[in-house]
């Protein structure tokens, strides 16, 4: 029986890949007395950088509005580079989409809150995320999309 090498999982680097803050209706919107609404959208992307090296990006878009006017819009991408070797291919999606995302996400939360506060607003504290549930939902949606895709019949 051949020796199977031990799995390798190492964080190489965690970094802020992109961040922006827009206040398109300032300063007038800052005088509004109404309570703003906050919408937070999250996403996870991953890709191969080199043999056994992967980048995982967790993205957040935070939009705060009063009625139909934007108070501020924050878009941020926090990334991590991970060395992952000797894992079964069927486990890679879960490792990238769950384990790596969970490592990167706290940095994203902190940077988004800091950016918003530096813009002169109270920080928005994003909630903890269950990346396993998010991953399973994405897989279920992908399976549904594949099932709903038009089929080409050949003869």
Biotite code that builds the C-alpha atoms (Angstrom):
import biotite.structure as struc

atoms = struc.array([
    struc.Atom([0.000, 0.000, 0.000], chain_id="A", res_id=1, res_name="UNK", atom_name="CA", element="C"),
    struc.Atom([1.437, 3.353, -1.037], chain_id="A", res_id=2, res_name="UNK", atom_name="CA", element="C"),
    struc.Atom([1.923, 5.995, 1.616], chain_id="A", res_id=3, res_name="UNK", atom_name="CA", element="C"),
    struc.Atom([-0.587, 8.817, 1.301], chain_id="A", res_id=4, res_name="UNK", atom_name="CA", element="C"),
    struc.Atom([0.959, 12.197, 2.102], chain_id="A", res_id=5, res_name="UNK", atom_name="CA", element="C"),
    struc.Atom([-0.539, 14.075, 5.018], chain_id="A", res_id=6, res_name="UNK", atom_name="CA", element="C"),
    struc.Atom([-2.993, 16.831, 4.119], chain_id="A", res_id=7, res_name="UNK", atom_name="CA", element="C"),
    struc.Atom([-1.589, 20.364, 4.204], chain_id="A", res_id=8, res_name="UNK", atom_name="CA", element="C"),
    struc.Atom([-3.639, 23.431, 5.136], chain_id="A", res_id=9, res_name="UNK", atom_name="CA", element="C"),
    struc.Atom([-1.770, 26.668, 5.812], chain_id="A", res_id=10, res_name="UNK", atom_name="CA", element="C"),
    struc.Atom([-2.738, 30.314, 5.735], chain_id="A", res_id=11, res_name="UNK", atom_name="CA", element="C"),
    struc.Atom([-0.191, 32.156, 3.610], chain_id="A", res_id=12, res_name="UNK", atom_name="CA", element="C"),
    struc.Atom([-1.665, 35.648, 3.860], chain_id="A", res_id=13, res_name="UNK", atom_name="CA", element="C"),
    struc.Atom([-4.896, 37.532, 4.611], chain_id="A", res_id=14, res_name="UNK", atom_name="CA", element="C"),
    struc.Atom([-5.253, 40.917, 2.946], chain_id="A", res_id=15, res_name="UNK", atom_name="CA", element="C"),
    struc.Atom([-7.681, 43.666, 2.002], chain_id="A", res_id=16, res_name="UNK", atom_name="CA", element="C"),
    struc.Atom([-8.036, 43.325, -1.748], chain_id="A", res_id=17, res_name="UNK", atom_name="CA", element="C"),
    struc.Atom([-10.452, 46.174, -2.410], chain_id="A", res_id=18, res_name="UNK", atom_name="CA", element="C"),
    struc.Atom([-12.495, 48.701, -0.432], chain_id="A", res_id=19, res_name="UNK", atom_name="CA", element="C"),
    struc.Atom([-14.615, 51.680, -1.364], chain_id="A", res_id=20, res_name="UNK", atom_name="CA", element="C"),
    struc.Atom([-16.958, 54.058, 0.424], chain_id="A", res_id=21, res_name="UNK", atom_name="CA", element="C"),
    struc.Atom([-19.350, 56.287, -1.489], chain_id="A", res_id=22, res_name="UNK", atom_name="CA", element="C"),
    struc.Atom([-21.573, 59.006, -0.057], chain_id="A", res_id=23, res_name="UNK", atom_name="CA", element="C"),
    struc.Atom([-23.366, 60.171, -3.219], chain_id="A", res_id=24, res_name="UNK", atom_name="CA", element="C"),
    struc.Atom([-25.962, 62.364, -1.484], chain_id="A", res_id=25, res_name="UNK", atom_name="CA", element="C"),
    struc.Atom([-23.769, 64.017, 1.141], chain_id="A", res_id=26, res_name="UNK", atom_name="CA", element="C"),
    struc.Atom([-23.958, 66.438, 2.777], chain_id="A", res_id=27, res_name="UNK", atom_name="CA", element="C"),
    struc.Atom([-27.731, 66.971, 2.374], chain_id="A", res_id=28, res_name="UNK", atom_name="CA", element="C"),
    struc.Atom([-28.645, 63.375, 3.271], chain_id="A", res_id=29, res_name="UNK", atom_name="CA", element="C"),
    struc.Atom([-26.759, 63.700, 6.558], chain_id="A", res_id=30, res_name="UNK", atom_name="CA", element="C"),
    struc.Atom([-29.440, 66.108, 7.780], chain_id="A", res_id=31, res_name="UNK", atom_name="CA", element="C"),
    struc.Atom([-32.240, 63.547, 7.323], chain_id="A", res_id=32, res_name="UNK", atom_name="CA", element="C"),
    struc.Atom([-33.980, 62.703, 10.585], chain_id="A", res_id=33, res_name="UNK", atom_name="CA", element="C"),
    struc.Atom([-35.374, 59.362, 9.452], chain_id="A", res_id=34, res_name="UNK", atom_name="CA", element="C"),
    struc.Atom([-33.898, 56.016, 10.383], chain_id="A", res_id=35, res_name="UNK", atom_name="CA", element="C"),
    struc.Atom([-31.933, 54.552, 7.464], chain_id="A", res_id=36, res_name="UNK", atom_name="CA", element="C"),
    struc.Atom([-32.343, 51.013, 6.166], chain_id="A", res_id=37, res_name="UNK", atom_name="CA", element="C"),
    struc.Atom([-29.277, 48.802, 5.863], chain_id="A", res_id=38, res_name="UNK", atom_name="CA", element="C"),
    struc.Atom([-28.867, 46.058, 3.256], chain_id="A", res_id=39, res_name="UNK", atom_name="CA", element="C"),
    struc.Atom([-25.870, 43.715, 3.413], chain_id="A", res_id=40, res_name="UNK", atom_name="CA", element="C"),
    struc.Atom([-24.980, 41.339, 0.572], chain_id="A", res_id=41, res_name="UNK", atom_name="CA", element="C"),
    struc.Atom([-22.197, 38.768, 0.973], chain_id="A", res_id=42, res_name="UNK", atom_name="CA", element="C"),
    struc.Atom([-20.400, 36.504, -1.448], chain_id="A", res_id=43, res_name="UNK", atom_name="CA", element="C"),
    struc.Atom([-17.532, 34.018, -1.525], chain_id="A", res_id=44, res_name="UNK", atom_name="CA", element="C"),
    struc.Atom([-15.256, 33.402, -4.512], chain_id="A", res_id=45, res_name="UNK", atom_name="CA", element="C"),
    struc.Atom([-12.229, 31.170, -4.846], chain_id="A", res_id=46, res_name="UNK", atom_name="CA", element="C"),
    struc.Atom([-9.620, 30.430, -7.443], chain_id="A", res_id=47, res_name="UNK", atom_name="CA", element="C"),
    struc.Atom([-6.335, 28.663, -8.043], chain_id="A", res_id=48, res_name="UNK", atom_name="CA", element="C"),
    struc.Atom([-3.227, 30.871, -7.791], chain_id="A", res_id=49, res_name="UNK", atom_name="CA", element="C"),
    struc.Atom([-0.643, 28.139, -8.366], chain_id="A", res_id=50, res_name="UNK", atom_name="CA", element="C"),
    struc.Atom([-0.275, 24.412, -7.744], chain_id="A", res_id=51, res_name="UNK", atom_name="CA", element="C"),
    struc.Atom([-1.733, 23.835, -4.262], chain_id="A", res_id=52, res_name="UNK", atom_name="CA", element="C"),
    struc.Atom([-2.209, 27.585, -3.637], chain_id="A", res_id=53, res_name="UNK", atom_name="CA", element="C"),
    struc.Atom([-5.704, 29.088, -3.574], chain_id="A", res_id=54, res_name="UNK", atom_name="CA", element="C"),
    struc.Atom([-7.167, 32.561, -3.104], chain_id="A", res_id=55, res_name="UNK", atom_name="CA", element="C"),
    struc.Atom([-10.505, 32.940, -1.318], chain_id="A", res_id=56, res_name="UNK", atom_name="CA", element="C"),
    struc.Atom([-12.296, 36.312, -1.424], chain_id="A", res_id=57, res_name="UNK", atom_name="CA", element="C"),
    struc.Atom([-15.219, 37.206, 0.801], chain_id="A", res_id=58, res_name="UNK", atom_name="CA", element="C"),
    struc.Atom([-17.090, 40.227, -0.513], chain_id="A", res_id=59, res_name="UNK", atom_name="CA", element="C"),
    struc.Atom([-19.540, 42.539, 1.218], chain_id="A", res_id=60, res_name="UNK", atom_name="CA", element="C"),
    struc.Atom([-21.748, 45.277, -0.169], chain_id="A", res_id=61, res_name="UNK", atom_name="CA", element="C"),
    struc.Atom([-23.370, 47.431, 2.510], chain_id="A", res_id=62, res_name="UNK", atom_name="CA", element="C"),
    struc.Atom([-26.003, 49.876, 1.265], chain_id="A", res_id=63, res_name="UNK", atom_name="CA", element="C"),
    struc.Atom([-27.648, 52.310, 3.655], chain_id="A", res_id=64, res_name="UNK", atom_name="CA", element="C"),
    struc.Atom([-30.604, 54.375, 2.434], chain_id="A", res_id=65, res_name="UNK", atom_name="CA", element="C"),
    struc.Atom([-33.133, 56.899, 3.668], chain_id="A", res_id=66, res_name="UNK", atom_name="CA", element="C"),
    struc.Atom([-36.216, 56.379, 1.516], chain_id="A", res_id=67, res_name="UNK", atom_name="CA", element="C"),
    struc.Atom([-34.769, 56.017, -2.008], chain_id="A", res_id=68, res_name="UNK", atom_name="CA", element="C"),
    struc.Atom([-31.593, 58.049, -1.417], chain_id="A", res_id=69, res_name="UNK", atom_name="CA", element="C"),
    struc.Atom([-28.305, 56.368, -0.615], chain_id="A", res_id=70, res_name="UNK", atom_name="CA", element="C"),
    struc.Atom([-26.629, 57.533, 2.587], chain_id="A", res_id=71, res_name="UNK", atom_name="CA", element="C"),
    struc.Atom([-23.534, 55.440, 1.960], chain_id="A", res_id=72, res_name="UNK", atom_name="CA", element="C"),
    struc.Atom([-22.417, 52.428, -0.026], chain_id="A", res_id=73, res_name="UNK", atom_name="CA", element="C"),
    struc.Atom([-19.468, 50.278, 1.037], chain_id="A", res_id=74, res_name="UNK", atom_name="CA", element="C"),
    struc.Atom([-17.997, 47.579, -1.177], chain_id="A", res_id=75, res_name="UNK", atom_name="CA", element="C"),
    struc.Atom([-15.153, 45.513, 0.191], chain_id="A", res_id=76, res_name="UNK", atom_name="CA", element="C"),
    struc.Atom([-13.246, 42.362, -0.776], chain_id="A", res_id=77, res_name="UNK", atom_name="CA", element="C"),
    struc.Atom([-11.147, 40.622, 1.829], chain_id="A", res_id=78, res_name="UNK", atom_name="CA", element="C"),
    struc.Atom([-8.946, 37.821, 0.557], chain_id="A", res_id=79, res_name="UNK", atom_name="CA", element="C"),
    struc.Atom([-6.766, 35.064, 1.854], chain_id="A", res_id=80, res_name="UNK", atom_name="CA", element="C"),
    struc.Atom([-4.145, 32.918, 0.208], chain_id="A", res_id=81, res_name="UNK", atom_name="CA", element="C"),
    struc.Atom([-4.090, 29.318, 1.405], chain_id="A", res_id=82, res_name="UNK", atom_name="CA", element="C"),
    struc.Atom([-1.830, 26.374, 0.737], chain_id="A", res_id=83, res_name="UNK", atom_name="CA", element="C"),
    struc.Atom([-3.997, 23.276, 0.480], chain_id="A", res_id=84, res_name="UNK", atom_name="CA", element="C"),
    struc.Atom([-2.486, 19.980, -0.619], chain_id="A", res_id=85, res_name="UNK", atom_name="CA", element="C"),
    struc.Atom([-3.281, 16.275, -0.513], chain_id="A", res_id=86, res_name="UNK", atom_name="CA", element="C"),
    struc.Atom([-7.027, 16.661, 0.061], chain_id="A", res_id=87, res_name="UNK", atom_name="CA", element="C"),
    struc.Atom([-9.593, 14.684, -1.908], chain_id="A", res_id=88, res_name="UNK", atom_name="CA", element="C"),
    struc.Atom([-11.005, 16.822, -4.715], chain_id="A", res_id=89, res_name="UNK", atom_name="CA", element="C"),
    struc.Atom([-14.566, 16.356, -3.454], chain_id="A", res_id=90, res_name="UNK", atom_name="CA", element="C"),
    struc.Atom([-13.603, 18.134, -0.197], chain_id="A", res_id=91, res_name="UNK", atom_name="CA", element="C"),
    struc.Atom([-11.987, 21.168, -1.828], chain_id="A", res_id=92, res_name="UNK", atom_name="CA", element="C"),
    struc.Atom([-15.240, 23.085, -2.371], chain_id="A", res_id=93, res_name="UNK", atom_name="CA", element="C"),
    struc.Atom([-16.146, 22.791, 1.287], chain_id="A", res_id=94, res_name="UNK", atom_name="CA", element="C"),
    struc.Atom([-12.669, 23.704, 2.505], chain_id="A", res_id=95, res_name="UNK", atom_name="CA", element="C"),
    struc.Atom([-12.550, 26.798, 0.269], chain_id="A", res_id=96, res_name="UNK", atom_name="CA", element="C"),
    struc.Atom([-16.176, 27.852, 0.695], chain_id="A", res_id=97, res_name="UNK", atom_name="CA", element="C"),
    struc.Atom([-16.524, 27.148, 4.401], chain_id="A", res_id=98, res_name="UNK", atom_name="CA", element="C"),
    struc.Atom([-13.212, 26.831, 6.282], chain_id="A", res_id=99, res_name="UNK", atom_name="CA", element="C"),
    struc.Atom([-11.255, 29.473, 4.356], chain_id="A", res_id=100, res_name="UNK", atom_name="CA", element="C"),
    struc.Atom([-14.210, 31.875, 4.239], chain_id="A", res_id=101, res_name="UNK", atom_name="CA", element="C"),
    struc.Atom([-14.595, 31.587, 8.030], chain_id="A", res_id=102, res_name="UNK", atom_name="CA", element="C"),
    struc.Atom([-10.949, 32.581, 8.451], chain_id="A", res_id=103, res_name="UNK", atom_name="CA", element="C"),
    struc.Atom([-11.194, 35.601, 6.130], chain_id="A", res_id=104, res_name="UNK", atom_name="CA", element="C"),
    struc.Atom([-14.608, 36.908, 7.264], chain_id="A", res_id=105, res_name="UNK", atom_name="CA", element="C"),
    struc.Atom([-13.621, 38.463, 10.644], chain_id="A", res_id=106, res_name="UNK", atom_name="CA", element="C"),
    struc.Atom([-11.067, 40.659, 8.851], chain_id="A", res_id=107, res_name="UNK", atom_name="CA", element="C"),
    struc.Atom([-13.762, 41.766, 6.400], chain_id="A", res_id=108, res_name="UNK", atom_name="CA", element="C"),
    struc.Atom([-16.180, 42.588, 9.248], chain_id="A", res_id=109, res_name="UNK", atom_name="CA", element="C"),
    struc.Atom([-13.560, 44.685, 10.994], chain_id="A", res_id=110, res_name="UNK", atom_name="CA", element="C"),
    struc.Atom([-12.492, 46.554, 7.850], chain_id="A", res_id=111, res_name="UNK", atom_name="CA", element="C"),
    struc.Atom([-16.087, 47.332, 6.826], chain_id="A", res_id=112, res_name="UNK", atom_name="CA", element="C"),
    struc.Atom([-16.966, 48.647, 10.301], chain_id="A", res_id=113, res_name="UNK", atom_name="CA", element="C"),
    struc.Atom([-13.780, 50.746, 10.361], chain_id="A", res_id=114, res_name="UNK", atom_name="CA", element="C"),
    struc.Atom([-14.362, 52.184, 6.881], chain_id="A", res_id=115, res_name="UNK", atom_name="CA", element="C"),
    struc.Atom([-17.931, 53.173, 7.732], chain_id="A", res_id=116, res_name="UNK", atom_name="CA", element="C"),
    struc.Atom([-16.813, 54.779, 10.988], chain_id="A", res_id=117, res_name="UNK", atom_name="CA", element="C"),
    struc.Atom([-14.038, 56.699, 9.205], chain_id="A", res_id=118, res_name="UNK", atom_name="CA", element="C"),
    struc.Atom([-16.739, 57.992, 6.857], chain_id="A", res_id=119, res_name="UNK", atom_name="CA", element="C"),
    struc.Atom([-18.382, 59.693, 9.830], chain_id="A", res_id=120, res_name="UNK", atom_name="CA", element="C"),
    struc.Atom([-21.107, 57.134, 10.552], chain_id="A", res_id=121, res_name="UNK", atom_name="CA", element="C"),
    struc.Atom([-21.724, 54.735, 13.400], chain_id="A", res_id=122, res_name="UNK", atom_name="CA", element="C"),
    struc.Atom([-20.119, 51.407, 12.459], chain_id="A", res_id=123, res_name="UNK", atom_name="CA", element="C"),
    struc.Atom([-22.276, 48.684, 10.955], chain_id="A", res_id=124, res_name="UNK", atom_name="CA", element="C"),
    struc.Atom([-21.453, 45.450, 12.727], chain_id="A", res_id=125, res_name="UNK", atom_name="CA", element="C"),
    struc.Atom([-22.093, 42.576, 10.369], chain_id="A", res_id=126, res_name="UNK", atom_name="CA", element="C"),
    struc.Atom([-23.447, 39.439, 12.042], chain_id="A", res_id=127, res_name="UNK", atom_name="CA", element="C"),
    struc.Atom([-21.616, 36.146, 12.263], chain_id="A", res_id=128, res_name="UNK", atom_name="CA", element="C"),
    struc.Atom([-22.237, 34.004, 9.194], chain_id="A", res_id=129, res_name="UNK", atom_name="CA", element="C"),
    struc.Atom([-22.836, 30.269, 8.989], chain_id="A", res_id=130, res_name="UNK", atom_name="CA", element="C"),
    struc.Atom([-20.693, 29.603, 5.932], chain_id="A", res_id=131, res_name="UNK", atom_name="CA", element="C"),
    struc.Atom([-21.675, 25.939, 5.906], chain_id="A", res_id=132, res_name="UNK", atom_name="CA", element="C"),
    struc.Atom([-25.353, 26.847, 5.483], chain_id="A", res_id=133, res_name="UNK", atom_name="CA", element="C"),
    struc.Atom([-24.405, 29.467, 2.868], chain_id="A", res_id=134, res_name="UNK", atom_name="CA", element="C"),
    struc.Atom([-22.317, 26.891, 0.965], chain_id="A", res_id=135, res_name="UNK", atom_name="CA", element="C"),
    struc.Atom([-25.087, 24.286, 1.079], chain_id="A", res_id=136, res_name="UNK", atom_name="CA", element="C"),
    struc.Atom([-27.595, 26.873, -0.174], chain_id="A", res_id=137, res_name="UNK", atom_name="CA", element="C"),
    struc.Atom([-25.274, 27.792, -3.068], chain_id="A", res_id=138, res_name="UNK", atom_name="CA", element="C"),
    struc.Atom([-24.823, 24.115, -3.976], chain_id="A", res_id=139, res_name="UNK", atom_name="CA", element="C"),
    struc.Atom([-28.589, 23.530, -3.881], chain_id="A", res_id=140, res_name="UNK", atom_name="CA", element="C"),
    struc.Atom([-29.143, 26.605, -6.079], chain_id="A", res_id=141, res_name="UNK", atom_name="CA", element="C"),
    struc.Atom([-26.469, 25.435, -8.547], chain_id="A", res_id=142, res_name="UNK", atom_name="CA", element="C"),
    struc.Atom([-28.095, 21.998, -8.725], chain_id="A", res_id=143, res_name="UNK", atom_name="CA", element="C"),
    struc.Atom([-31.512, 23.591, -9.300], chain_id="A", res_id=144, res_name="UNK", atom_name="CA", element="C"),
    struc.Atom([-30.095, 25.884, -12.004], chain_id="A", res_id=145, res_name="UNK", atom_name="CA", element="C"),
    struc.Atom([-28.501, 22.884, -13.737], chain_id="A", res_id=146, res_name="UNK", atom_name="CA", element="C"),
    struc.Atom([-31.789, 21.005, -13.592], chain_id="A", res_id=147, res_name="UNK", atom_name="CA", element="C"),
    struc.Atom([-33.708, 24.014, -14.983], chain_id="A", res_id=148, res_name="UNK", atom_name="CA", element="C"),
    struc.Atom([-31.195, 24.682, -17.778], chain_id="A", res_id=149, res_name="UNK", atom_name="CA", element="C"),
    struc.Atom([-32.550, 24.053, -21.277], chain_id="A", res_id=150, res_name="UNK", atom_name="CA", element="C"),
    struc.Atom([-31.418, 20.775, -22.712], chain_id="A", res_id=151, res_name="UNK", atom_name="CA", element="C"),
    struc.Atom([-30.155, 20.435, -26.258], chain_id="A", res_id=152, res_name="UNK", atom_name="CA", element="C"),
    struc.Atom([-31.386, 17.313, -27.952], chain_id="A", res_id=153, res_name="UNK", atom_name="CA", element="C"),
    struc.Atom([-29.100, 15.627, -30.441], chain_id="A", res_id=154, res_name="UNK", atom_name="CA", element="C"),
    struc.Atom([-30.031, 12.926, -32.867], chain_id="A", res_id=155, res_name="UNK", atom_name="CA", element="C"),
])
